[in-house]
Amino acid sequence: MMKVKVSFDTWLQLLGMLGVLGGLVALIIELNQSQKLSQANAYQIRISEIQEAQRELALSEDLAEILQKFNSEGVESLTAGEKSRVVAWHSAIQWRMQGQFYQYEQGFLEEAALQRTLDDLANGIYERWEELGLTDRIQPVDWKNKIIERLNKNEKY
């Protein structure tokens, strides 16, 4: 058996190449994470703009009374103007929750926060959306499926 002698310079070159490869892997991971964060930020800005527009429509001095009327007496008790405000209000809630789901999917929101949102939906918000005809607006499909899964788990639907 023959012994191969490797010089110190060769070992240094090998270690240097491994260091460069390790640096490239770290850079790729960092760029990927940065891209995901940028996408989540852009998506959140979009959601915020849409939500703000909906809020402006919904907000008024008497919104709390209108929402109370809707919650206690149903959509039939509302005037056309009141219904528009309630729909705008709940649309803004939908956009916010959709944004939270997107952040969760990207790994920027913890599971507990998403579960609280699903709890809110299961405890009456989804029923209100049904009454207002807003359930067909829930996007993306994965988010809608997650909601339906929770509702089925709670045996309310």
Z-matrix of the N, CA and C atoms (Angstrom, degrees):
N
C 1 1.435
C 2 1.523 1 108.63
N 3 1.304 2 113.64 1 135.73
C 4 1.445 3 120.71 2 -176.34
C 5 1.516 4 110.68 3 -100.13
N 6 1.287 5 116.91 4 134.70
C 7 1.458 6 121.00 5 177.10
C 8 1.523 7 108.33 6 -92.20
N 9 1.330 8 114.22 7 133.03
C 10 1.454 9 119.43 8 176.52
C 11 1.520 10 107.25 9 -101.86
N 12 1.268 11 114.70 10 125.89
C 13 1.461 12 120.21 11 -179.69
C 14 1.520 13 108.10 12 -96.67
N 15 1.334 14 115.87 13 124.42
C 16 1.458 15 121.44 14 179.25
C 17 1.521 16 107.65 15 -107.33
N 18 1.295 17 113.91 16 130.27
C 19 1.465 18 118.10 17 -176.57
C 20 1.524 19 110.89 18 -75.59
N 21 1.295 20 114.11 19 161.99
C 22 1.464 21 122.22 20 178.92
C 23 1.524 22 110.31 21 -61.35
N 24 1.312 23 118.18 22 -38.69
C 25 1.468 24 122.35 23 178.86
C 26 1.538 25 111.33 24 -61.62
N 27 1.308 26 116.79 25 -39.00
C 28 1.463 27 121.09 26 179.45
C 29 1.528 28 110.12 27 -64.82
N 30 1.318 29 116.61 28 -42.42
C 31 1.468 30 120.67 29 177.28
C 32 1.530 31 110.17 30 -62.47
N 33 1.307 32 117.30 31 -41.79
C 34 1.470 33 120.61 32 178.80
C 35 1.523 34 110.75 33 -63.48
N 36 1.326 35 116.97 34 -41.32
C 37 1.462 36 120.34 35 178.11
C 38 1.528 37 110.93 36 -63.55
N 39 1.311 38 116.14 37 -43.16
C 40 1.466 39 120.63 38 178.47
C 41 1.532 40 111.02 39 -61.32
N 42 1.323 41 115.70 40 -47.40
C 43 1.477 42 119.48 41 177.62
C 44 1.521 43 111.45 42 -61.81
N 45 1.314 44 116.73 43 -38.61
C 46 1.463 45 120.53 44 177.52
C 47 1.515 46 112.09 45 -62.33
N 48 1.342 47 116.07 46 -44.09
C 49 1.471 48 120.66 47 178.57
C 50 1.522 49 111.16 48 -64.64
N 51 1.323 50 116.86 49 -40.64
C 52 1.470 51 119.65 50 177.03
C 53 1.526 52 110.99 51 -63.90
N 54 1.320 53 116.05 52 -38.23
C 55 1.470 54 120.24 53 176.96
C 56 1.516 55 111.54 54 -63.53
N 57 1.329 56 117.36 55 -41.93
C 58 1.465 57 121.48 56 177.49
C 59 1.519 58 110.30 57 -63.46
N 60 1.333 59 117.58 58 -45.02
C 61 1.468 60 121.11 59 178.26
C 62 1.528 61 111.40 60 -61.29
N 63 1.319 62 115.82 61 -43.47
C 64 1.468 63 119.56 62 177.72
C 65 1.521 64 111.46 63 -61.59
N 66 1.327 65 116.55 64 -40.47
C 67 1.463 66 121.00 65 177.66
C 68 1.518 67 111.87 66 -63.86
N 69 1.325 68 116.77 67 -40.07
C 70 1.467 69 120.72 68 177.92
C 71 1.529 70 111.57 69 -64.94
N 72 1.308 71 116.27 70 -41.96
C 73 1.468 72 119.73 71 177.96
C 74 1.534 73 110.01 72 -62.05
N 75 1.334 74 116.72 73 -44.61
C 76 1.465 75 120.38 74 178.56
C 77 1.529 76 110.99 75 -62.69
N 78 1.316 77 117.72 76 -39.32
C 79 1.455 78 121.92 77 178.85
C 80 1.520 79 111.28 78 -64.57
N 81 1.323 80 116.67 79 -43.25
C 82 1.465 81 120.64 80 178.99
C 83 1.528 82 110.51 81 -62.25
N 84 1.314 83 116.61 82 -43.31
C 85 1.472 84 120.61 83 179.05
C 86 1.528 85 109.77 84 -63.17
N 87 1.317 86 116.94 85 -43.30
C 88 1.470 87 120.85 86 -179.56
C 89 1.525 88 111.09 87 -65.50
N 90 1.315 89 117.79 88 -41.34
C 91 1.462 90 120.97 89 178.22
C 92 1.524 91 111.43 90 -64.52
N 93 1.313 92 116.54 91 -40.44
C 94 1.459 93 120.56 92 178.24
C 95 1.531 94 110.70 93 -62.87
N 96 1.314 95 116.56 94 -44.89
C 97 1.468 96 120.86 95 179.14
C 98 1.525 97 110.48 96 -64.23
N 99 1.317 98 116.30 97 -41.03
C 100 1.468 99 121.09 98 179.10
C 101 1.528 100 110.60 99 -63.49
N 102 1.320 101 116.76 100 -40.54
C 103 1.453 102 120.85 101 178.49
C 104 1.522 103 110.91 102 -63.76
N 105 1.325 104 116.73 103 -44.03
C 106 1.463 105 120.37 104 178.24
C 107 1.530 106 110.78 105 -61.07
N 108 1.321 107 116.14 106 -43.00
C 109 1.461 108 120.57 107 179.58
C 110 1.521 109 110.68 108 -63.81
N 111 1.316 110 116.98 109 -41.05
C 112 1.468 111 120.45 110 178.11
C 113 1.521 112 111.03 111 -63.73
N 114 1.320 113 117.26 112 -41.37
C 115 1.464 114 120.85 113 178.40
C 116 1.526 115 110.78 114 -64.10
N 117 1.317 116 115.92 115 -44.22
C 118 1.472 117 119.73 116 179.26
C 119 1.519 118 110.35 117 -63.62
N 120 1.320 119 117.20 118 -40.10
C 121 1.456 120 121.18 119 179.35
C 122 1.527 121 110.78 120 -65.15
N 123 1.336 122 116.78 121 -45.03
C 124 1.464 123 120.05 122 178.92
C 125 1.528 124 110.51 123 -62.37
N 126 1.312 125 116.31 124 -41.65
C 127 1.455 126 120.72 125 179.47
C 128 1.529 127 110.20 126 -64.03
N 129 1.320 128 116.18 127 -42.21
C 130 1.460 129 119.77 128 -179.54
C 131 1.525 130 111.39 129 -66.35
N 132 1.321 131 117.07 130 -37.33
C 133 1.469 132 120.23 131 176.92
C 134 1.525 133 109.86 132 -62.58
N 135 1.325 134 115.76 133 -43.84
C 136 1.465 135 120.25 134 178.22
C 137 1.522 136 110.86 135 -60.65
N 138 1.309 137 116.15 136 -46.80
C 139 1.461 138 120.36 137 179.24
C 140 1.523 139 110.42 138 -61.82
N 141 1.323 140 117.34 139 -41.54
C 142 1.465 141 121.54 140 -179.54
C 143 1.523 142 111.30 141 -62.57
N 144 1.322 143 116.55 142 -40.97
C 145 1.461 144 119.81 143 178.93
C 146 1.520 145 111.26 144 -64.51
N 147 1.319 146 116.29 145 -44.59
C 148 1.463 147 120.13 146 179.45
C 149 1.526 148 109.96 147 -65.60
N 150 1.325 149 115.88 148 -42.58
C 151 1.453 150 120.23 149 -179.27
C 152 1.527 151 110.42 150 -63.80
N 153 1.316 152 117.45 151 -40.90
C 154 1.469 153 120.82 152 179.49
C 155 1.526 154 110.80 153 -62.89
N 156 1.320 155 116.43 154 -41.37
C 157 1.466 156 119.15 155 177.54
C 158 1.522 157 110.77 156 -62.81
N 159 1.323 158 116.79 157 -41.41
C 160 1.459 159 120.37 158 178.60
C 161 1.531 160 111.15 159 -66.46
N 162 1.321 161 116.27 160 -38.85
C 163 1.465 162 119.91 161 179.52
C 164 1.518 163 111.52 162 -64.48
N 165 1.337 164 116.12 163 -41.78
C 166 1.462 165 118.95 164 178.98
C 167 1.515 166 111.03 165 -58.41
N 168 1.322 167 116.02 166 -39.87
C 169 1.451 168 120.30 167 177.39
C 170 1.530 169 110.76 168 -67.13
N 171 1.305 170 115.49 169 -40.41
C 172 1.462 171 119.82 170 -173.77
C 173 1.525 172 113.61 171 -77.74
N 174 1.320 173 116.75 172 -34.23
C 175 1.456 174 119.42 173 -171.84
C 176 1.522 175 112.43 174 -72.53
N 177 1.262 176 114.28 175 135.80
C 178 1.456 177 122.99 176 174.23
C 179 1.522 178 106.58 177 -162.35
N 180 1.297 179 115.41 178 169.03
C 181 1.471 180 118.64 179 -178.99
C 182 1.519 181 111.47 180 -64.35
N 183 1.321 182 116.94 181 -28.35
C 184 1.460 183 119.91 182 -175.66
C 185 1.530 184 113.73 183 -102.65
N 186 1.330 185 117.87 184 14.00
C 187 1.463 186 120.03 185 -177.63
C 188 1.529 187 112.17 186 -59.62
N 189 1.306 188 117.15 187 -42.15
C 190 1.470 189 119.39 188 -179.40
C 191 1.526 190 110.81 189 -58.86
N 192 1.316 191 116.84 190 -41.32
C 193 1.469 192 119.98 191 178.23
C 194 1.524 193 111.42 192 -66.35
N 195 1.324 194 116.71 193 -39.09
C 196 1.461 195 120.62 194 179.17
C 197 1.524 196 110.27 195 -64.73
N 198 1.336 197 116.58 196 -44.27
C 199 1.466 198 119.74 197 178.88
C 200 1.526 199 111.04 198 -63.78
N 201 1.316 200 117.19 199 -39.58
C 202 1.468 201 120.63 200 177.28
C 203 1.523 202 110.85 201 -63.21
N 204 1.311 203 116.03 202 -42.05
C 205 1.470 204 120.93 203 177.99
C 206 1.536 205 109.94 204 -61.55
N 207 1.321 206 116.34 205 -45.15
C 208 1.475 207 120.65 206 178.67
C 209 1.521 208 110.92 207 -61.84
N 210 1.342 209 116.93 208 -46.02
C 211 1.467 210 120.93 209 -177.54
C 212 1.524 211 112.33 210 -65.87
N 213 1.315 212 117.68 211 -34.18
C 214 1.462 213 119.47 212 -176.01
C 215 1.534 214 113.54 213 -94.08
N 216 1.345 215 117.28 214 -31.86
C 217 1.468 216 119.43 215 -173.78
C 218 1.526 217 113.81 216 -114.55
N 219 1.316 218 117.99 217 -10.79
C 220 1.463 219 120.87 218 178.20
C 221 1.513 220 113.74 219 92.19
N 222 1.309 221 114.78 220 171.30
C 223 1.460 222 121.64 221 -175.21
C 224 1.533 223 112.25 222 -67.44
N 225 1.326 224 116.81 223 -29.23
C 226 1.470 225 120.19 224 -178.64
C 227 1.526 226 112.32 225 -64.64
N 228 1.319 227 116.79 226 -22.90
C 229 1.464 228 120.39 227 -178.37
C 230 1.528 229 112.87 228 -80.65
N 231 1.311 230 117.56 229 -7.70
C 232 1.459 231 121.61 230 -175.31
C 233 1.521 232 111.72 231 -91.43
N 234 1.328 233 114.54 232 146.29
C 235 1.462 234 119.29 233 169.99
C 236 1.523 235 108.02 234 -74.69
N 237 1.308 236 117.01 235 169.96
C 238 1.470 237 120.85 236 179.75
C 239 1.534 238 110.85 237 -59.80
N 240 1.334 239 116.61 238 -41.69
C 241 1.465 240 120.57 239 179.03
C 242 1.518 241 112.44 240 -65.72
N 243 1.329 242 115.79 241 -41.99
C 244 1.463 243 120.11 242 177.71
C 245 1.525 244 110.90 243 -64.29
N 246 1.332 245 116.28 244 -41.94
C 247 1.457 246 119.38 245 179.28
C 248 1.527 247 110.61 246 -62.43
N 249 1.323 248 117.58 247 -39.81
C 250 1.472 249 120.90 248 178.15
C 251 1.516 250 111.12 249 -60.26
N 252 1.308 251 116.45 250 -40.45
C 253 1.467 252 119.99 251 178.84
C 254 1.525 253 111.52 252 -67.28
N 255 1.322 254 116.92 253 -42.32
C 256 1.473 255 121.08 254 179.66
C 257 1.529 256 109.80 255 -65.47
N 258 1.319 257 117.47 256 -42.66
C 259 1.462 258 120.83 257 177.91
C 260 1.526 259 109.71 258 -61.58
N 261 1.329 260 117.55 259 -44.72
C 262 1.469 261 120.84 260 179.10
C 263 1.524 262 110.93 261 -61.89
N 264 1.308 263 116.24 262 -40.67
C 265 1.463 264 120.64 263 179.45
C 266 1.529 265 110.94 264 -62.33
N 267 1.322 266 115.96 265 -48.82
C 268 1.463 267 119.85 266 -178.69
C 269 1.533 268 111.84 267 -71.39
N 270 1.314 269 117.95 268 -29.40
C 271 1.465 270 120.45 269 173.53
C 272 1.521 271 110.55 270 -63.40
N 273 1.325 272 116.19 271 -40.26
C 274 1.467 273 119.97 272 177.67
C 275 1.531 274 110.45 273 -63.49
N 276 1.319 275 116.62 274 -38.73
C 277 1.471 276 120.63 275 176.35
C 278 1.530 277 109.51 276 -63.00
N 279 1.322 278 116.74 277 -42.81
C 280 1.465 279 120.18 278 178.44
C 281 1.522 280 111.43 279 -59.22
N 282 1.328 281 117.12 280 -46.07
C 283 1.462 282 120.55 281 -179.59
C 284 1.525 283 110.97 282 -62.04
N 285 1.317 284 116.74 283 -41.50
C 286 1.464 285 119.70 284 179.53
C 287 1.529 286 110.55 285 -62.76
N 288 1.314 287 116.42 286 -45.83
C 289 1.467 288 119.90 287 -179.91
C 290 1.523 289 111.38 288 -65.74
N 291 1.318 290 116.72 289 -37.81
C 292 1.458 291 120.63 290 177.20
C 293 1.527 292 109.97 291 -62.83
N 294 1.315 293 117.25 292 -41.02
C 295 1.460 294 121.47 293 176.85
C 296 1.520 295 111.67 294 -62.90
N 297 1.312 296 116.46 295 -39.75
C 298 1.459 297 119.97 296 177.68
C 299 1.522 298 110.87 297 -64.31
N 300 1.326 299 117.24 298 -40.36
C 301 1.457 300 120.09 299 179.06
C 302 1.528 301 110.48 300 -63.83
N 303 1.317 302 116.34 301 -42.05
C 304 1.465 303 119.55 302 178.63
C 305 1.528 304 110.49 303 -61.20
N 306 1.334 305 116.46 304 -44.11
C 307 1.461 306 119.72 305 178.04
C 308 1.530 307 110.86 306 -62.72
N 309 1.311 308 117.20 307 -38.33
C 310 1.467 309 121.38 308 176.97
C 311 1.527 310 110.09 309 -62.30
N 312 1.336 311 116.39 310 -46.90
C 313 1.465 312 120.18 311 179.62
C 314 1.527 313 112.22 312 -58.99
N 315 1.321 314 116.69 313 -34.17
C 316 1.462 315 121.07 314 -178.88
C 317 1.524 316 112.35 315 -83.75
N 318 1.324 317 116.54 316 -3.94
C 319 1.457 318 120.30 317 178.06
C 320 1.516 319 114.44 318 87.61
N 321 1.334 320 117.79 319 15.66
C 322 1.466 321 121.46 320 -177.47
C 323 1.526 322 112.99 321 -103.66
N 324 1.321 323 117.13 322 2.33
C 325 1.464 324 121.18 323 179.05
C 326 1.521 325 107.32 324 -135.97
N 327 1.319 326 115.95 325 134.37
C 328 1.459 327 119.21 326 -176.23
C 329 1.531 328 111.35 327 -75.28
N 330 1.313 329 114.52 328 157.43
C 331 1.465 330 123.11 329 -178.34
C 332 1.529 331 111.86 330 -56.47
N 333 1.329 332 117.11 331 -39.25
C 334 1.475 333 120.86 332 -177.68
C 335 1.526 334 111.54 333 -60.60
N 336 1.325 335 117.18 334 -39.08
C 337 1.466 336 120.73 335 179.33
C 338 1.528 337 110.62 336 -65.64
N 339 1.319 338 116.56 337 -41.26
C 340 1.461 339 119.85 338 178.11
C 341 1.524 340 110.50 339 -65.58
N 342 1.320 341 117.56 340 -39.32
C 343 1.462 342 120.92 341 179.28
C 344 1.533 343 111.41 342 -64.11
N 345 1.332 344 116.91 343 -37.12
C 346 1.474 345 119.68 344 176.45
C 347 1.525 346 110.67 345 -63.46
N 348 1.325 347 116.49 346 -40.22
C 349 1.463 348 120.73 347 177.93
C 350 1.526 349 110.21 348 -63.34
N 351 1.321 350 116.80 349 -44.53
C 352 1.467 351 120.46 350 178.15
C 353 1.527 352 111.41 351 -64.56
N 354 1.329 353 117.22 352 -35.61
C 355 1.470 354 120.74 353 175.62
C 356 1.527 355 110.36 354 -61.37
N 357 1.335 356 116.43 355 -45.03
C 358 1.469 357 120.76 356 178.52
C 359 1.522 358 110.87 357 -58.70
N 360 1.326 359 115.94 358 -43.44
C 361 1.462 360 119.88 359 179.03
C 362 1.522 361 111.29 360 -63.22
N 363 1.323 362 116.67 361 -43.86
C 364 1.460 363 121.27 362 -178.56
C 365 1.523 364 112.29 363 -69.54
N 366 1.319 365 116.73 364 -23.25
C 367 1.471 366 120.74 365 -177.30
C 368 1.527 367 113.08 366 -95.45
N 369 1.321 368 117.23 367 26.10
C 370 1.461 369 118.99 368 170.55
C 371 1.511 370 116.37 369 130.45
N 372 1.302 371 118.90 370 -26.94
C 373 1.468 372 119.17 371 -176.79
C 374 1.527 373 110.84 372 -63.76
N 375 1.326 374 116.61 373 -43.60
C 376 1.470 375 119.11 374 -179.16
C 377 1.536 376 110.96 375 -61.46
N 378 1.313 377 117.11 376 -39.91
C 379 1.473 378 120.43 377 178.11
C 380 1.519 379 110.48 378 -60.29
N 381 1.326 380 116.92 379 -40.16
C 382 1.468 381 120.62 380 178.09
C 383 1.521 382 110.46 381 -65.10
N 384 1.340 383 116.18 382 -39.19
C 385 1.460 384 119.63 383 178.00
C 386 1.526 385 111.10 384 -63.94
N 387 1.339 386 116.03 385 -37.37
C 388 1.464 387 119.43 386 176.60
C 389 1.523 388 110.06 387 -62.25
N 390 1.319 389 115.75 388 -46.05
C 391 1.464 390 120.53 389 -178.94
C 392 1.525 391 111.41 390 -61.13
N 393 1.332 392 116.59 391 -34.23
C 394 1.464 393 121.73 392 -179.36
C 395 1.525 394 113.08 393 -87.94
N 396 1.332 395 116.92 394 -4.75
C 397 1.456 396 120.35 395 -178.90
C 398 1.520 397 113.31 396 74.23
N 399 1.313 398 117.28 397 30.81
C 400 1.464 399 121.53 398 -175.86
C 401 1.525 400 114.30 399 -100.75
N 402 1.313 401 118.41 400 -5.36
C 403 1.466 402 118.97 401 -174.00
C 404 1.525 403 112.43 402 -68.38
N 405 1.323 404 118.01 403 -25.24
C 406 1.464 405 119.61 404 178.82
C 407 1.532 406 112.01 405 -73.48
N 408 1.319 407 117.79 406 -10.88
C 409 1.468 408 122.09 407 179.35
C 410 1.529 409 113.14 408 -89.05
N 411 1.307 410 117.53 409 -5.32
C 412 1.469 411 120.31 410 -176.96
C 413 1.528 412 109.11 411 -69.13
N 414 1.312 413 115.11 412 122.58
C 415 1.468 414 122.58 413 179.73
C 416 1.515 415 109.01 414 -136.41
N 417 1.290 416 119.63 415 154.17
C 418 1.456 417 129.90 416 -8.22
C 419 1.519 418 111.09 417 -76.08
N 420 1.319 419 116.38 418 177.77
C 421 1.462 420 121.77 419 -177.23
C 422 1.528 421 110.92 420 -59.88
N 423 1.324 422 117.22 421 -37.85
C 424 1.473 423 120.17 422 179.18
C 425 1.524 424 111.12 423 -60.19
N 426 1.324 425 117.02 424 -38.22
C 427 1.467 426 121.76 425 178.74
C 428 1.527 427 109.57 426 -67.10
N 429 1.323 428 116.30 427 -45.32
C 430 1.464 429 119.68 428 179.45
C 431 1.532 430 109.77 429 -61.64
N 432 1.324 431 117.39 430 -42.26
C 433 1.463 432 120.70 431 178.86
C 434 1.524 433 111.43 432 -62.45
N 435 1.328 434 117.45 433 -39.06
C 436 1.465 435 121.86 434 178.05
C 437 1.530 436 110.04 435 -62.78
N 438 1.326 437 116.21 436 -41.22
C 439 1.475 438 120.91 437 178.62
C 440 1.525 439 110.32 438 -64.39
N 441 1.321 440 116.65 439 -48.49
C 442 1.471 441 120.83 440 -179.18
C 443 1.526 442 110.09 441 -61.36
N 444 1.320 443 116.22 442 -40.32
C 445 1.468 444 120.60 443 177.51
C 446 1.523 445 110.82 444 -58.96
N 447 1.331 446 117.49 445 -43.82
C 448 1.469 447 121.31 446 178.68
C 449 1.513 448 110.74 447 -66.10
N 450 1.324 449 117.02 448 -43.15
C 451 1.460 450 119.72 449 179.87
C 452 1.528 451 110.55 450 -62.09
N 453 1.312 452 116.20 451 -42.51
C 454 1.477 453 119.79 452 178.07
C 455 1.515 454 110.83 453 -64.92
N 456 1.299 455 116.74 454 -36.83
C 457 1.472 456 120.92 455 178.32
C 458 1.527 457 110.30 456 -63.22
N 459 1.314 458 116.59 457 -37.67
C 460 1.464 459 121.31 458 179.37
C 461 1.517 460 111.87 459 -80.48
N 462 1.324 461 117.41 460 -4.62
C 463 1.465 462 124.17 461 179.06
C 464 1.516 463 112.80 462 56.36
N 465 1.344 464 115.48 463 32.57
C 466 1.456 465 118.87 464 174.65
C 467 1.523 466 110.15 465 -92.60
N 468 1.326 467 115.55 466 -23.21
C 469 1.466 468 120.00 467 -177.56
C 470 1.499 469 109.54 468 -130.83
